[in-house]
Amino acid sequence: MQNELVKIECCRAKDSCPRALGDPGELVKYVTEALKNTNYSLRRQKVLQDSLKHSKVFKISLAGCPNCCSQPQIKDFGAYKAIYPEVFEEKCTLCENCIRQCREGALFLDGSNKVLVDLEKCIGCGDCLKFCAQEAISTGQEFWRLIVGGKLGRHPQLAVKIADVACKEDIRPYLEKYLEIQLDSKDPHLRLGDLINKESIKE
């Protein structure tokens, strides 16, 4: 989905991806509402006039899991579905299969022989749920991670996290905020990532 000033991409989670944790297509409604509420296309067109180039297109990417096949990390605004696992001690047999299988090293045994999750390392992929034969690991917190400021070009950078939201509709106010930052910029030719760097914009 796209027009001359905005490009929206979704991964194929809904169709065939076995790793999908959610359907990013469900976010498109709220993305569209944010664009409408800010009157983004019309306001941006007035500023850019005839200087529209590919680098001026506001790029939005939505993904169904942290593998992020639609590459939200290099887009102006991105969102992907993630989950944090919950371990049920009474079911756990301490086989440590989940610990061995976790590619992030996020699961570990503590001093009292309990399997714990290091949320600093966990990326929310949910793979550990598939490796527990005892079903001692289940979905804990589910959320959409929102990231902004990614770009390629001469000075590439990855998008940074701004929030984890539990409700799909909560993407709208965050996107509206960053659309307004882009629209209000004194230099309309800068990408959102450049504006964030220049103005040290926080959440």
C-alpha positions in Angstrom: 0.0 0.0 0.0 1.5 3.3 -1.0 1.0 6.7 -2.5 3.6 9.3 -3.6 4.4 10.4 -0.1 3.9 7.3 2.1 4.8 3.7 1.6 3.4 0.9 3.9 4.8 -2.6 3.8 3.6 -5.7 5.6 5.3 -9.1 5.9 3.5 -12.3 4.8 2.8 -13.5 8.3 -1.0 -13.9 7.6 -0.4 -16.1 4.6 2.2 -18.7 5.3 4.9 -17.8 7.9 5.3 -20.5 10.6 7.0 -18.0 12.9 4.2 -15.4 12.8 3.1 -14.3 16.2 0.4 -11.9 14.9 -1.0 -10.4 11.7 0.6 -7.0 10.9 -2.2 -6.4 8.5 -4.4 -5.6 11.5 -2.3 -2.5 12.1 -2.9 -1.0 8.7 -6.3 0.4 9.8 -4.6 2.4 12.6 -1.7 3.5 10.4 -4.2 4.8 7.9 -6.1 6.7 10.6 -2.9 8.3 11.8 -2.1 9.5 8.3 -5.6 10.9 7.9 -5.7 12.5 11.4 -2.5 14.4 10.7 -3.5 15.2 7.1 0.0 14.0 6.3 0.0 13.7 2.5 -1.5 17.1 1.8 0.7 18.9 4.3 3.8 17.2 3.2 3.1 17.9 -0.5 2.8 21.6 0.2 6.2 21.6 1.9 8.0 19.5 -0.7 6.2 20.9 -3.7 8.0 19.5 -6.8 11.0 18.2 -5.0 9.6 14.7 -4.2 12.2 12.0 -4.4 12.4 8.4 -3.1 14.3 9.6 -0.1 11.4 11.9 0.9 8.8 9.1 1.0 7.8 8.3 4.6 8.4 4.5 4.9 6.3 2.4 7.3 6.9 -1.3 7.8 4.9 -3.8 9.9 6.0 -7.4 10.8 4.4 -10.3 12.5 7.5 -11.4 14.5 11.0 -10.3 15.5 12.5 -11.8 12.4 11.1 -8.7 10.7 11.2 -9.9 7.0 9.6 -6.6 6.0 12.7 -4.8 7.4 11.1 -2.3 9.8 14.6 -1.7 11.3 15.5 0.4 8.2 12.2 2.3 7.8 11.1 5.6 9.3 8.5 3.9 11.4 8.1 0.2 12.2 6.2 -2.2 14.3 6.6 -5.9 14.9 4.8 -8.5 17.1 6.7 -10.1 20.0 6.0 -12.1 23.1 7.8 -12.7 26.4 7.6 -16.3 27.6 6.3 -17.3 31.1 7.8 -20.4 32.8 5.6 -22.5 35.0 7.9 -24.0 37.7 5.5 -26.8 38.7 5.6 -28.2 35.2 9.3 -27.7 34.5 11.4 -30.9 34.7 14.7 -29.0 34.4 15.6 -30.8 31.2 17.2 -27.5 30.0 16.1 -28.0 26.4 14.7 -24.5 26.2 18.1 -23.1 27.5 20.0 -25.0 24.8 17.6 -24.0 22.0 17.4 -20.3 22.8 19.6 -18.6 20.2 19.7 -15.4 22.3 20.9 -17.0 25.5 17.9 -15.5 27.3 16.9 -18.5 29.3 19.0 -19.6 32.3 19.0 -21.6 35.5 19.2 -19.5 38.7 20.8 -20.5 41.9 17.7 -22.3 43.1 17.3 -24.4 39.9 14.5 -22.3 38.4 14.4 -21.5 34.7 14.2 -17.7 34.3 14.0 -15.3 31.4 16.5 -12.5 30.9 14.3 -9.8 29.3 17.4 -7.8 28.4 18.4 -10.6 26.0 15.0 -12.0 25.0 13.9 -10.6 21.6 10.4 -12.0 22.0 10.5 -14.6 19.2 8.5 -17.2 21.1 10.7 -20.1 19.8 11.2 -21.5 23.3 7.5 -22.4 23.5 7.9 -24.9 20.7 10.8 -26.7 22.4 9.3 -27.5 25.8 7.8 -31.1 25.8 6.2 -30.5 29.2 4.4 -27.3 28.0 6.0 -25.5 31.0 6.5 -22.4 28.9 3.6 -20.4 27.6 2.9 -16.9 26.2 3.3 -14.3 28.9 3.3 -10.7 27.8 2.2 -10.0 24.2 3.0 -6.7 22.6 3.8 -4.8 19.4 7.3 -3.2 19.5 7.4 0.2 17.9 10.6 1.5 16.4 11.5 4.7 14.6 14.3 6.4 12.7 15.7 3.7 10.5 17.3 4.5 7.1 19.8 3.5 4.5 21.7 5.8 2.2 25.0 7.5 2.8 24.7 7.4 6.6 22.6 4.3 7.4 21.2 3.6 10.9 18.9 1.1 12.5 15.6 2.2 14.0 15.4 2.5 17.8 12.7 1.3 20.1 10.2 3.9 21.4 7.5 1.7 23.0 5.9 -1.7 23.5 2.2 -1.5 23.2 -0.3 -4.3 24.1 -3.2 -2.9 22.0 -3.1 -2.6 18.3 -4.8 0.8 18.3 -2.1 2.2 20.5 0.2 2.4 17.5 -1.9 5.4 16.2 -0.9 8.1 18.7 2.8 7.2 18.5 2.7 7.3 14.7 0.8 10.6 14.8 3.5 12.1 17.0 6.4 11.1 14.6 4.4 12.2 11.6 4.0 15.6 13.2 7.8 15.7 13.9 8.4 15.1 10.2 5.9 17.7 9.2 7.1 20.4 11.6 10.7 20.1 10.7 12.4 23.3 9.7 14.3 21.3 7.1 11.7 19.3 5.1 14.4 17.3 3.3 15.7 15.5 6.4 14.6 12.0 7.1 12.9 11.2 10.4 16.1 9.4 11.6 18.1 12.6 10.9 15.6 14.7 12.8 15.7 12.4 15.8 19.5 12.5 15.8 19.6 16.3 15.4 17.0 17.2 18.0 17.6 14.3 20.4 13.8 13.5 20.4 12.7 11.1 23.1 9.5 9.2 23.7 
